[in-house]
Amino acid sequence: MLVGIDASRAVADRPTGTETYSRRLIQALLDLESDHRFRLYFRSAPPPGSFQNAEHRSIPFPRLWTHLRLSREMVVAPPDLLFVPSHVVPLIHPAHTIVTIHDLGYLHFPSAHPGPQRTYLDLSTRWSARAASHVLADSGATKADLIEHYGTSPDKISVAYPGIDESIRPVKDEEQIRSVLREYDISGDYFLFLGTLQPRKNLRRLVDAFGKVVANASGRALKLVLAGKRGWLCQNLGEYIAGLGLTDRVLLPGYVAEEDKASLLSGALGFLFPSLYEGFGLPVLEAQACGCPVVTSNTSSLPEVAGEAALLVDPEDVDAIAGAAARLTQDPRLRDSLRRRGLANVDRFSWRMCARSVLAVIEAELCQGQGTVV
């Protein structure tokens, strides 16, 4: 059977969570032994040598690529099944179409999204959940949201946990860590946040909490590194930090290259990720994989992902965030315990296991009969 995959987000120059998911999962699917043929659809040509063992279809189009250009492809030369790992189901699609829905955070915290973006996310996700013949959810939390908010049948949803890049491991070479820290102008003891800078990540409360830690740190020169590219509604974050007198303590180094992540995580005193909502929370796993103690939220999918290997806090309680961060600074035994438990926890997740789960869903769909376009 011919399996088509929307790979348009798998070749982003600066990948964030959904782009990383698309790239890693597609490669893991191609690495599995399968009798199926795979055809990947790109908006622009992928780098040479990438995604071998698959047919490539580069179909450039200036606007509305999914609903116009990819839809046309589904009419002209439809696959038996279409898989959309991190985008939207096209208006015209095979009867057997699988889509991954990563989260419904815009419903829980609407103020954390610009109005037009929130409307688009709601309409496109609602459409995808209805139009697809089967839905993949990153977590049990996302599955529950789909059932509650969009009325999606539980039988139509499968949970397939994303994996973690095998290159994300503890860096034991101190000089390598120092070299990366110099590149981002980081020195001394620091807490790290890593992710897109946007309101859903709860950064203002995190900065407030860090200010409380600093005030009680007895002169210890702690820093907070908020690493990641700027997202929506974060234009005034620097001004907010300055207003608290923390400009020298809170660093904004910008986007972090994939090859530098492990060093930054390995060198950190702790990873602070009190996000308001996550469909999965891959940064938590990346921190644990590098032996970095984690403080994260007790909401959405984060307890599901972090397991018993993190300090869980109410993300809307600044004192709780500050208290957990302070415990990391004061208790080396706690840090060591979280490191050990975190390294054990990540063994529950891999892209190969994710790909096997997805392939099982693909084969179950294909067993229902040859696809037709709808």
BANU-589491 format. One record per residue (C-alpha): residue number from 1; x negated, y negated, z. Coordinates in steps of 0.5 Angstrom, whole numbers. Layout:
N
+-----+-------+-------+-------+
| num |    xx |    yy |    zz |
+-----+-------+-------+-------+
| NUM |     X |     Y |     Z |
...
+-----+-------+-------+-------+
END
This chain:
374
+-----+-------+-------+-------+
| num |    xx |    yy |    zz |
+-----+-------+-------+-------+
|   1 |     0 |     0 |     0 |
|   2 |    -2 |    -7 |    -1 |
|   3 |    -2 |   -12 |     5 |
|   4 |    -3 |   -19 |     4 |
|   5 |    -6 |   -24 |     9 |
|   6 |    -5 |   -31 |    10 |
|   7 |   -13 |   -33 |    11 |
|   8 |   -12 |   -40 |    10 |
|   9 |   -14 |   -42 |    17 |
|  10 |   -20 |   -37 |    17 |
|  11 |   -25 |   -41 |    14 |
|  12 |   -24 |   -47 |    18 |
|  13 |   -31 |   -51 |    19 |
|  14 |   -29 |   -53 |    26 |
|  15 |   -25 |   -47 |    29 |
|  16 |   -21 |   -48 |    35 |
|  17 |   -16 |   -42 |    38 |
|  18 |   -12 |   -40 |    32 |
|  19 |   -17 |   -41 |    27 |
|  20 |   -22 |   -36 |    31 |
|  21 |   -16 |   -31 |    32 |
|  22 |   -15 |   -31 |    25 |
|  23 |   -22 |   -30 |    23 |
|  24 |   -24 |   -25 |    28 |
|  25 |   -17 |   -21 |    27 |
|  26 |   -18 |   -21 |    19 |
|  27 |   -25 |   -18 |    20 |
|  28 |   -23 |   -13 |    25 |
|  29 |   -17 |   -10 |    21 |
|  30 |   -22 |   -10 |    15 |
|  31 |   -27 |    -6 |    19 |
|  32 |   -22 |    -1 |    21 |
|  33 |   -21 |     6 |    17 |
|  34 |   -15 |     5 |    13 |
|  35 |   -12 |     7 |     6 |
|  36 |    -9 |     0 |     5 |
|  37 |   -11 |    -5 |     0 |
|  38 |   -12 |   -12 |     3 |
|  39 |   -11 |   -18 |    -1 |
|  40 |   -13 |   -25 |     3 |
|  41 |   -10 |   -31 |     1 |
|  42 |   -14 |   -38 |     2 |
|  43 |   -13 |   -45 |     0 |
|  44 |   -20 |   -46 |    -1 |
|  45 |   -25 |   -41 |    -3 |
|  46 |   -29 |   -37 |     3 |
|  47 |   -36 |   -37 |     4 |
|  48 |   -40 |   -32 |     0 |
|  49 |   -40 |   -26 |     3 |
|  50 |   -35 |   -26 |     8 |
|  51 |   -29 |   -22 |     9 |
|  52 |   -32 |   -16 |     4 |
|  53 |   -27 |   -10 |     3 |
|  54 |   -22 |   -14 |     1 |
|  55 |   -19 |   -18 |    -5 |
|  56 |   -19 |   -25 |    -5 |
|  57 |   -14 |   -30 |    -8 |
|  58 |   -16 |   -37 |    -8 |
|  59 |   -10 |   -42 |    -9 |
|  60 |   -11 |   -49 |    -8 |
|  61 |    -6 |   -54 |    -7 |
|  62 |    -5 |   -61 |    -5 |
|  63 |     1 |   -61 |     0 |
|  64 |     6 |   -56 |     3 |
|  65 |     1 |   -50 |     1 |
|  66 |     5 |   -45 |     5 |
|  67 |    12 |   -46 |     3 |
|  68 |    10 |   -48 |    -5 |
|  69 |     4 |   -45 |    -7 |
|  70 |     4 |   -39 |    -3 |
|  71 |    11 |   -38 |    -4 |
|  72 |    10 |   -38 |   -11 |
|  73 |     5 |   -32 |   -10 |
|  74 |    10 |   -28 |    -7 |
|  75 |    14 |   -28 |   -13 |
|  76 |     9 |   -28 |   -18 |
|  77 |     5 |   -22 |   -15 |
|  78 |     8 |   -20 |    -8 |
|  79 |     4 |   -15 |    -4 |
|  80 |     8 |    -9 |     0 |
|  81 |     7 |   -13 |     6 |
|  82 |     5 |   -20 |     8 |
|  83 |     2 |   -22 |    15 |
|  84 |     1 |   -29 |    17 |
|  85 |    -4 |   -29 |    23 |
|  86 |    -4 |   -36 |    25 |
|  87 |     1 |   -41 |    21 |
|  88 |     8 |   -41 |    18 |
|  89 |    12 |   -35 |    14 |
|  90 |    13 |   -38 |     7 |
|  91 |    20 |   -40 |     5 |
|  92 |    19 |   -34 |     0 |
|  93 |    16 |   -28 |     3 |
|  94 |    17 |   -20 |     3 |
|  95 |    22 |   -17 |     6 |
|  96 |    16 |   -14 |    11 |
|  97 |    13 |   -20 |    14 |
|  98 |     9 |   -20 |    20 |
|  99 |     7 |   -26 |    24 |
| 100 |     4 |   -28 |    30 |
| 101 |     7 |   -33 |    35 |
| 102 |     1 |   -36 |    39 |
| 103 |     5 |   -40 |    44 |
| 104 |    12 |   -44 |    46 |
| 105 |     8 |   -49 |    50 |
| 106 |    12 |   -55 |    47 |
| 107 |    18 |   -53 |    50 |
| 108 |    15 |   -52 |    57 |
| 109 |    12 |   -59 |    57 |
| 110 |    15 |   -63 |    51 |
| 111 |    11 |   -70 |    53 |
| 112 |     4 |   -67 |    52 |
| 113 |     6 |   -67 |    44 |
| 114 |     7 |   -73 |    40 |
| 115 |    15 |   -73 |    38 |
| 116 |    14 |   -71 |    30 |
| 117 |     9 |   -65 |    32 |
| 118 |    14 |   -62 |    37 |
| 119 |    19 |   -62 |    32 |
| 120 |    15 |   -59 |    27 |
| 121 |    13 |   -54 |    32 |
| 122 |    20 |   -52 |    34 |
| 123 |    23 |   -52 |    27 |
| 124 |    17 |   -48 |    24 |
| 125 |    16 |   -43 |    30 |
| 126 |    24 |   -42 |    30 |
| 127 |    24 |   -41 |    23 |
| 128 |    18 |   -36 |    23 |
| 129 |    21 |   -32 |    29 |
| 130 |    27 |   -31 |    25 |
| 131 |    25 |   -30 |    18 |
| 132 |    19 |   -25 |    20 |
| 133 |    21 |   -17 |    20 |
| 134 |    17 |   -17 |    26 |
| 135 |    13 |   -21 |    31 |
| 136 |     7 |   -21 |    34 |
| 137 |     6 |   -24 |    41 |
| 138 |    -1 |   -26 |    44 |
| 139 |     2 |   -24 |    51 |
| 140 |     8 |   -22 |    55 |
| 141 |     9 |   -29 |    57 |
| 142 |    10 |   -31 |    50 |
| 143 |    14 |   -25 |    48 |
| 144 |    19 |   -27 |    54 |
| 145 |    19 |   -34 |    52 |
| 146 |    21 |   -32 |    45 |
| 147 |    27 |   -28 |    48 |
| 148 |    29 |   -33 |    52 |
| 149 |    29 |   -39 |    48 |
| 150 |    30 |   -37 |    41 |
| 151 |    34 |   -30 |    42 |
| 152 |    29 |   -26 |    39 |
| 153 |    30 |   -18 |    40 |
| 154 |    25 |   -15 |    44 |
| 155 |    25 |    -9 |    39 |
| 156 |    22 |   -14 |    34 |
| 157 |    16 |   -16 |    38 |
| 158 |    10 |   -13 |    40 |
| 159 |     5 |   -16 |    44 |
| 160 |    -3 |   -15 |    41 |
| 161 |    -8 |   -18 |    46 |
| 162 |   -13 |   -22 |    42 |
| 163 |   -20 |   -20 |    43 |
| 164 |   -27 |   -24 |    45 |
| 165 |   -33 |   -25 |    40 |
| 166 |   -38 |   -20 |    42 |
| 167 |   -43 |   -25 |    42 |
| 168 |   -40 |   -29 |    48 |
| 169 |   -45 |   -25 |    53 |
| 170 |   -49 |   -28 |    59 |
| 171 |   -55 |   -32 |    57 |
| 172 |   -61 |   -30 |    61 |
| 173 |   -66 |   -34 |    58 |
| 174 |   -67 |   -40 |    62 |
| 175 |   -70 |   -44 |    57 |
| 176 |   -65 |   -43 |    52 |
| 177 |   -60 |   -45 |    57 |
| 178 |   -64 |   -52 |    58 |
| 179 |   -65 |   -53 |    51 |
| 180 |   -57 |   -53 |    49 |
| 181 |   -56 |   -57 |    55 |
| 182 |   -61 |   -62 |    53 |
| 183 |   -58 |   -62 |    46 |
| 184 |   -51 |   -64 |    50 |
| 185 |   -55 |   -69 |    55 |
| 186 |   -52 |   -65 |    61 |
| 187 |   -57 |   -64 |    67 |
| 188 |   -56 |   -62 |    74 |
| 189 |   -50 |   -58 |    77 |
| 190 |   -44 |   -58 |    73 |
| 191 |   -37 |   -55 |    72 |
| 192 |   -35 |   -54 |    65 |
| 193 |   -28 |   -55 |    61 |
| 194 |   -28 |   -52 |    54 |
| 195 |   -22 |   -53 |    49 |
| 196 |   -19 |   -58 |    45 |
| 197 |   -18 |   -65 |    49 |
| 198 |   -10 |   -66 |    49 |
| 199 |    -5 |   -67 |    55 |
| 200 |    -3 |   -60 |    55 |
| 201 |   -10 |   -58 |    58 |
| 202 |    -8 |   -62 |    64 |
| 203 |   -15 |   -66 |    64 |
| 204 |   -12 |   -72 |    68 |
| 205 |   -11 |   -68 |    74 |
| 206 |   -17 |   -64 |    73 |
| 207 |   -21 |   -71 |    73 |
| 208 |   -17 |   -73 |    79 |
| 209 |   -19 |   -66 |    82 |
| 210 |   -26 |   -67 |    81 |
| 211 |   -26 |   -74 |    84 |
| 212 |   -24 |   -71 |    90 |
| 213 |   -29 |   -66 |    90 |
| 214 |   -35 |   -71 |    89 |
| 215 |   -32 |   -75 |    94 |
| 216 |   -33 |   -69 |    99 |
| 217 |   -40 |   -67 |    96 |
| 218 |   -44 |   -70 |   101 |
| 219 |   -49 |   -73 |    96 |
| 220 |   -49 |   -67 |    91 |
| 221 |   -50 |   -69 |    84 |
| 222 |   -44 |   -65 |    81 |
| 223 |   -42 |   -67 |    74 |
| 224 |   -36 |   -65 |    70 |
| 225 |   -37 |   -63 |    63 |
| 226 |   -30 |   -64 |    58 |
| 227 |   -33 |   -60 |    52 |
| 228 |   -28 |   -60 |    46 |
| 229 |   -26 |   -64 |    40 |
| 230 |   -21 |   -69 |    41 |
| 231 |   -13 |   -67 |    40 |
| 232 |    -7 |   -71 |    40 |
| 233 |    -5 |   -76 |    45 |
| 234 |   -12 |   -76 |    48 |
| 235 |   -15 |   -83 |    46 |
| 236 |   -15 |   -86 |    53 |
| 237 |   -18 |   -81 |    57 |
| 238 |   -25 |   -85 |    57 |
| 239 |   -21 |   -91 |    60 |
| 240 |   -18 |   -86 |    65 |
| 241 |   -25 |   -83 |    67 |
| 242 |   -28 |   -90 |    67 |
| 243 |   -22 |   -93 |    72 |
| 244 |   -24 |   -88 |    77 |
| 245 |   -31 |   -90 |    77 |
| 246 |   -33 |   -83 |    74 |
| 247 |   -36 |   -85 |    68 |
| 248 |   -43 |   -82 |    70 |
| 249 |   -40 |   -76 |    73 |
| 250 |   -35 |   -74 |    67 |
| 251 |   -38 |   -72 |    61 |
| 252 |   -35 |   -72 |    54 |
| 253 |   -40 |   -68 |    49 |
| 254 |   -35 |   -67 |    44 |
| 255 |   -34 |   -61 |    39 |
| 256 |   -39 |   -55 |    42 |
| 257 |   -42 |   -50 |    36 |
| 258 |   -40 |   -43 |    37 |
| 259 |   -47 |   -41 |    38 |
| 260 |   -48 |   -46 |    44 |
| 261 |   -42 |   -43 |    48 |
| 262 |   -45 |   -38 |    51 |
| 263 |   -51 |   -42 |    54 |
| 264 |   -46 |   -48 |    56 |
| 265 |   -42 |   -42 |    60 |
| 266 |   -48 |   -39 |    63 |
| 267 |   -51 |   -45 |    66 |
| 268 |   -44 |   -48 |    69 |
| 269 |   -43 |   -47 |    76 |
| 270 |   -36 |   -46 |    75 |
| 271 |   -31 |   -46 |    69 |
| 272 |   -24 |   -50 |    71 |
| 273 |   -18 |   -49 |    66 |
| 274 |   -12 |   -51 |    70 |
| 275 |    -8 |   -52 |    63 |
| 276 |    -1 |   -53 |    64 |
| 277 |     1 |   -47 |    59 |
| 278 |    -3 |   -42 |    55 |
| 279 |     0 |   -37 |    50 |
| 280 |    -6 |   -33 |    51 |
| 281 |   -12 |   -37 |    54 |
| 282 |   -18 |   -35 |    50 |
| 283 |   -23 |   -40 |    54 |
| 284 |   -22 |   -36 |    60 |
| 285 |   -24 |   -29 |    58 |
| 286 |   -30 |   -33 |    54 |
| 287 |   -32 |   -36 |    61 |
| 288 |   -31 |   -29 |    64 |
| 289 |   -35 |   -26 |    59 |
| 290 |   -41 |   -30 |    61 |
| 291 |   -41 |   -29 |    68 |
| 292 |   -38 |   -36 |    69 |
| 293 |   -33 |   -36 |    75 |
| 294 |   -26 |   -39 |    73 |
| 295 |   -21 |   -43 |    76 |
| 296 |   -15 |   -43 |    72 |
| 297 |    -7 |   -44 |    73 |
| 298 |    -2 |   -39 |    76 |
| 299 |     3 |   -40 |    70 |
| 300 |     4 |   -38 |    63 |
| 301 |     0 |   -32 |    61 |
| 302 |    -6 |   -34 |    65 |
| 303 |    -5 |   -30 |    71 |
| 304 |    -4 |   -24 |    65 |
| 305 |   -11 |   -25 |    62 |
| 306 |   -15 |   -27 |    68 |
| 307 |   -13 |   -21 |    72 |
| 308 |   -16 |   -21 |    79 |
| 309 |   -22 |   -24 |    77 |
| 310 |   -21 |   -32 |    78 |
| 311 |   -18 |   -37 |    83 |
| 312 |   -11 |   -38 |    81 |
| 313 |    -8 |   -45 |    82 |
| 314 |    -2 |   -49 |    81 |
| 315 |    -4 |   -54 |    75 |
| 316 |     1 |   -59 |    78 |
| 317 |    -3 |   -59 |    84 |
| 318 |    -9 |   -64 |    84 |
| 319 |   -11 |   -62 |    91 |
| 320 |   -10 |   -54 |    90 |
| 321 |   -15 |   -55 |    84 |
| 322 |   -20 |   -59 |    88 |
| 323 |   -20 |   -54 |    93 |
| 324 |   -21 |   -48 |    89 |
| 325 |   -27 |   -52 |    85 |
| 326 |   -30 |   -54 |    92 |
| 327 |   -30 |   -47 |    94 |
| 328 |   -34 |   -45 |    88 |
| 329 |   -39 |   -50 |    90 |
| 330 |   -39 |   -48 |    98 |
| 331 |   -39 |   -40 |    97 |
| 332 |   -44 |   -37 |    93 |
| 333 |   -41 |   -30 |    95 |
| 334 |   -35 |   -32 |    92 |
| 335 |   -38 |   -34 |    86 |
| 336 |   -42 |   -27 |    85 |
| 337 |   -35 |   -24 |    86 |
| 338 |   -32 |   -27 |    81 |
| 339 |   -38 |   -26 |    76 |
| 340 |   -37 |   -19 |    77 |
| 341 |   -30 |   -18 |    77 |
| 342 |   -30 |   -23 |    71 |
| 343 |   -35 |   -18 |    67 |
| 344 |   -31 |   -12 |    68 |
| 345 |   -24 |   -16 |    66 |
| 346 |   -26 |   -17 |    59 |
| 347 |   -27 |   -10 |    58 |
| 348 |   -19 |   -10 |    57 |
| 349 |   -20 |   -14 |    51 |
| 350 |   -23 |   -13 |    44 |
| 351 |   -22 |   -15 |    37 |
| 352 |   -22 |    -8 |    35 |
| 353 |   -17 |    -6 |    40 |
| 354 |   -13 |   -12 |    37 |
| 355 |   -13 |   -10 |    30 |
| 356 |   -11 |    -3 |    32 |
| 357 |    -5 |    -5 |    35 |
| 358 |    -3 |   -10 |    29 |
| 359 |    -5 |    -4 |    24 |
| 360 |     0 |     0 |    28 |
| 361 |     5 |    -5 |    27 |
| 362 |     4 |    -6 |    20 |
| 363 |     4 |     2 |    18 |
| 364 |    11 |     2 |    22 |
| 365 |    14 |    -3 |    18 |
| 366 |    11 |     0 |    11 |
| 367 |    14 |     6 |    13 |
| 368 |    21 |     3 |    13 |
| 369 |    20 |     3 |     5 |
| 370 |    17 |    -1 |     0 |
| 371 |    17 |    -9 |     1 |
| 372 |    22 |   -13 |    -3 |
| 373 |    21 |   -21 |    -4 |
| 374 |    27 |   -25 |     0 |
+-----+-------+-------+-------+
END
